[in-house]
């Protein structure tokens, strides 16, 4: 490879491939649930990458999730850099192959290429493994010198600060959430199903507080934003640091939500600081209210019997909670799924989600299931939390999907919402989200001329509510 002329301006194009997560349900449902926006979240990963580009390079972001037509490769740039989650990988490879046919150098990065770099290299000239801040600048520099390598592992380079994203390259009107902010990266825990420790180990990094505060101030001034999503795996993985950040945020008078582990229930000091800084909601990775399931998930840092009091404790600080559960562990059956849904209601969770267990590449769970011969497919588009890609122990594929949809329909039914959310005090955001979720489900099943599924269907194999009667319905 010959060195390039660094005196002239070069161009790098970042591409976010269309995600099957955006097309799992009917497009009309997505449109209604996102208030006619084209996509839910702006591609924060690529906005961060764009901020790392040298001054002698122009940067562009193409987000297929926010475009009407698929992106067509064009030979009008020097490098194309594509980020991909597992479910995006096939489309990422398709785009990459198209650019390579035109003679354009292709970089691949993100969770999936980091987990399977050799697979990614079949479609790319270079692969970034891990953090972009510790890989992309070196990749571009080596490209300029004509010394591009195939793999760039973030562990081989000095640690770098979490960058402030470039939002000027995207249209805020395309996204329901345009100002997600990353305050931390990583998680100190080691759950067997999670890609975060699989790729990054248990290393937990905090962003410079000054950079976070400045990004919030700029977003308030430029976009009139007063509500923020902190796009973290575990906001309070370092409680001392989280407390300090919350103190700095109090004068900003914002509202915010993030993701956290349930152990914050042990710190009244931190919970009070979070409330005072504007925290109104948290996603808690609960997985299951059953201890044997938590052990199977590698979640050994908390006792399931303590879940209820911990949830009540956090909620007492006027923080709404979204419980994230997973269906399909070996210790699960349809009754345990039903009981999990009922637990979520009994705990008065404002929101809940019930994805199907997905053994992502690189995780301990993937290696275990693969060694047992239980991985059913490597069609990465199906690794979406809504498809069954492994052989369950106590379900058929049909039963596991039916349990998932029964949980969603029961949890978001208006009767359930009324019991959980009450009327006083009126929780406007939670009510809007619950009603949008229920009517999205209702619209989907009504469009299919189907009855909404329920757990009682398991007692009657001929019940009309069974979700998967026909092969054509197997796309959810």
N, C-alpha and C positions, 0 to 999 in steps of 0.2 A: 504493500500500500504506500503510495507516494504522499508526502506531506502536502497539506493544503496551504494556500496563500492566506495567512492570517491578517493581511492588511485590508482585505476586502470584507464586506458584510456577508455573513452567512445566515442561513435560516434553518431553524429546527421546528418541526411540527409535532405537537403532542396530540395523541388520539385516545379518546375514551371509547372503547367498543360498545356497541349496543348490548345491553344486558338482558338475558332471558328473564330476569326478575321483573323487567318492565312489561313483559308480554305473557306472563304466566296466566293472568286472568284477562278478561275481555278488555280491549283498549278503552271502551266506554266507562268501565268501572274505574280504571286508573284516572281517567280524566275527571270523573266526578269526585274522587277521593283527594285529588290534588288541586281542586278548584281551577281546573282548566290549564294548569301549568304543564309544560312539556315533560318535566322531570322532577323528581322529588329533591335530590341533593345535587348541588354543583360538584364537579369532580375536584375535590380539594387536593387529592394527590397530584394531579397535573398542574394545578395552580401553584402548588409548592415547588414542583419541578421547574416551572417557568421562571420562578424567582431565582433559580440557581444558574440561569443562562448568562454567560459572559456578555459584556457590553458590545462586543463586535458581532453578536448574533441577534437576529430577530426571532421572536418566539410567537407561535400561534397555537391555539387549542381548538381542536375539533371534537365536539361531544356528540356522538351518534345517538345518545339517549335523549338529546334535545333537538334532533333534526328529523325532518319528515322523510328523507330519503337516505339510504345507506351511503356512506362515504366512499368515493371513488378515488383510488390512488392517482396522484399526479406528480410528474417529475419536475416540480417547481420548488424543491427544497433540498437541503443537503443531508439532513438526518430526519428520520421519523422515529419518535419515541412513543411506545404504546404501553399503557399500564393495564393490568388485567387481574381481576379476581378469577377464581376457578371457573365460575359459570360463564365468564366472558372469554375464556381462553380460546375456544374454537374460532370465534369471530376475530379475535386479536391475531391469531395465526393466519387467517384468511387475508386480513388487511396487510400484515407483514409480508406475506408471500407476493401480494400484488405490487408492493413497493420495491421488493428486491428484484422482481422481473424488470422494473424500470431502471435498475442500477442505483437505487437510493439505499444508503446505509440504514439499517433498522436496529434500534435498541428496544429490548423488552424488559419490563420490570413489574413490580407489584407482587402480591402474595403468591399467585400461582407460579410465575417464572422463578420466584425465590425458592419455592418448594421443589420444583422440577426444572432446574436450569438446563439440564441436558436435553430434555424434551423441547424447551423453549429455543435452544440453540439450533434446532432443526429448521427454525423459521426466522432466525435473527443473526445479525453480525456480532452482537454483544448483548449480554444479559446482566442486569443489575440485581444483585442478591441483597435484600435488606434495604436500609434507609437510602433514599435518594440523595440526601445531603452529603453522605459519605461515599457516594459512588458516581453520580452523574457528572460533577465537575471534572473528575479524573477521566471519565469516558470521553467527554468533549475535548479535553486537553490532548488526550492520546489520539483522537481523530485528527485534530489539527496538526499533530506531529507525524501523522501517518503510521502510528504505532498502536492502533486499536487492538485490544486483547478481546478474548471471547467472554471471560467472566470477570466481574468486579464485585467482590464480596465486601460488604460494609465493615466486616470485622478486620479486614486487612489494611484499613486506612484510619487515620486519627479521628476521634469522635468529633462530630460537628453539631452545632446548634440547630434546633428545629427552626426551619425557615418560615418567614411570613409570606403567605401566598399572594400571587398577582391576580387580583380579581378584575383588573381592567380588560382582560382578554375574554371575558364571558358576559353574557347578557343577563342581568338579574331577573328580567321578566320571564325567563325560561324556567325558573326554579322555584319550588315551594320554599326551600331553605337555601338561601344564597349566601348567608354569612356564617357557615359553620367555622368554629375556631378550634384549633388543636392546642391544648395546653400541656398534655403529657403524651407519651408514647410507650406502649408496652404494658405489662402487668406482672406483679410479683408472684402470682400463683401459677400452677402448672396443670391445668385441667387437660385431660387426655384427648378431648375432642376439639380443642381450640387451636387455631392456626397461630395465634400470637406467640405463645411460648415455643411452638414448633419452629418458627422462623427466627425469633429474636431471643429465645431463652427467657429467663426471668429478669432480664435487664430492664429497669424502669427509668425512663428519662423525663426530666421536666424542662419545659421551655423557659426562656428568660421571662421573668414576670414583666419587666419593662416592655418587652415586645408584645406580650398579650394585651396589656393595658392600652398600648398605642393602637393596636389593631382594632380593639373595641371602640376606642374614641374616633378613629377614622371612619369606621362603619356607621357609627351614630351620626357623624357629621355629613358623610357623603350619601348614605342611603336612608337616613332617618330610622335606622334599625334600633329597636330598644329590647328585642328579644333575641337570644343567641343559643345555638346548640353547640356545646363543647364536644367536639368529635374525638373522644378519648375512649380507650378500652377500660380504664379504671381511674377516674378523676382523682380519687383520694388514695392512690397506691402509696403515696408518701404523705401522711396526714399533716406533718409539721409544715411541709411546703404548701399543701392545699389550704391550710389555715392562713398562712401568710398571704397567699393570692386572694383569698376571700376578703381579708382586711383591706387590701388595695382596691378591690372592686366596689366596696360599699359606697364611696362618693360618686361612682358612675351612675347609680340609680337605674340599673338594668334588671331584666328578668332573664334567667338562663336555666337550661336543663342539660343533663349529661348522663353518663353511664358510670356505675360505681359498684363495688362489692358491698355486701350487706354488713360487713364488719364496721362500717362507719357508725352503726348503732351503738358501738361501745364508747363513742366520744361525744358527750353533750357539748363540749366546747366547740368541736368542729361543726356539729349540726347547727348550733346557734349561729356560727360564723357563716355557714352556707346560706341559712335562711336570711340573715341580715344583708348578705351580699346580693340577694335576689334569686336564689335557687328556688324554683317552683316545681321541678320535676326531676326524677331520676329513673333510669332503667337499671333494674337489679337482675343480674344473671343468677336465677334461682335454680333452674334446671328441673328440680323435682322436690316435693316436700317429703320424700321418702329417703331414709338414710342409706339403705343398700344401693339405691340408684346414685346417690351422691358419691359413694365409694367407687362405683363402677365408672363414674365420670372423672375420677381423680380429684374430686372436690372435697378434700379432707380437712379443710381449714375451718369448717363450720358444721354445727350439729343441726340437722333438719328440725329437731324438736324445738329449736330456739327461733325458727323462722317467724312464727306468729308474733312473739313479743318484740322481736327486732323490727319487723314491719310496722307494728303499732308505734314503736318508739320513734322511728324516722318520721312517720306520718304526723306525729304529735307536733312536729316543727313546721307544720303546714307545707310539707313537701309531698306532692303527688307522686305515686309510685307506679311504674310499669314493670310488671313481672315477666321475665323471659324464661319460658319453660321449654323443655325438649321432650318429644315423644319418640319412643322406639328403642330405648335401652333394653338389654336382655332381661332386666328385672321388671320391665313394663308389660302390661296387657291392657285391654280396653278398659277394664275397671279402674286400673291405676290412672289411666288418662282421664277418665271421668272424675276420679277423686282429686286429681290435680286441678282440673277446671273448677271443681267445687271449692277447693282450698283457695284458689285465686279470688273467688267471689266472697268467701268467708273472711278473707283478709282485707276486703274492701279496696282491692287494687284498682286504681283509676283506669289502667290499661293492662292488657296481657297479650303475649304472642305465644304460639304453640308450634314452632317449626319441627319438622321431622328430623331426627338425628341424621347428620351428614358427616361421614368420615372423610374429611378433606385430606388431600395429598400432603404428606409431610408430618401429619399428626401421629401420635402414638396409636390412636384408634384406627387410623387407616392401616398402619403396619400390622396391627393385631388382626383386623378383619381380613386383610389380604393373606396373612399366613394361615388363616382358617378357611380360606377359599370362599369367603362370604361377600366379596365385592362383586356386584352383579354387572356393573358397567363402568367403562371409563369415558363415557360420553359426558364430558365436563359440563355441558349445558344443563344436565339434570342435577348437578350438585347445587341445588338452589333452596333447600329447606322445605320444598313442597313435593319432591319426588323421592321415591324409595330407591336408593342406589346400592343397598346391601341386603343380605338375607336376614330379616328379623327373626327372633327366636320364638315369640309368642303371638305373632300376627301373620296374616297373609298381607301382601302388598295392598290389596283392596281394603282390608280392615284397618291398617295403620293410617291410610289416607282418610278413611271415613272417621276415625277417631279424631284426627286433627280438625277436620271441618266441623264435626259435631261440637268440639270445644269452642271454636271460634263463634259458631252460631249461638251456642248457649250463653257464652260469656258476654257477647255484645247485644243480646236481646234486650229491648227496653226494660223488661221486668228486672233483669239482672242489673242494668245500669242504674235503675231507680234505687235498688237496695244498696248498691255500692256507693253511689255518688251523693245520694240524698238530694234535697232541694236547698237546704240551708246548712252551711253557707253554699251559695251557688257557685259551682266550679265550671265556669264558662268553657274554658279550653277543653277540659275533660269531657264535658257533655257533647261538645261539637265533634271531638274525635270519636267518641263512642257512637254517636248517631251516624256519622259518616261511615264508620266501619260496618255498622249493621245494615244500613241501606245499600252499601256497596255489595255486601253479601246477598241481600235480598234481590238486588238488581241482577246479579249474576245468575242466581238460581231461577228467577222469574224469566230471564232471557232464555234459559235452557228449558223452560217449562218443567221445572223440577221442584220438588218439595225440599225445604231446608233440612239437612240431616240432623239427627239427634242420637244420643247414646242409647236410648231405648231400642233403636233399630237393631242393636246387636242381639237382642232377645228374639228377633223375628227375621230370619234370612230373606223373607219375601216382603218385608216392609217397603212401602213405596218411597220412603225417604233415603234408601240406600243410594249413596252418592255415585258409585261407579257401576252402572248397569251395562254400559256400552263402552267399547274400545275408544270411541270418539271422545269420550269424556275424560280420558286419562291424561290430559295435558296440564291439569292444575298441580 
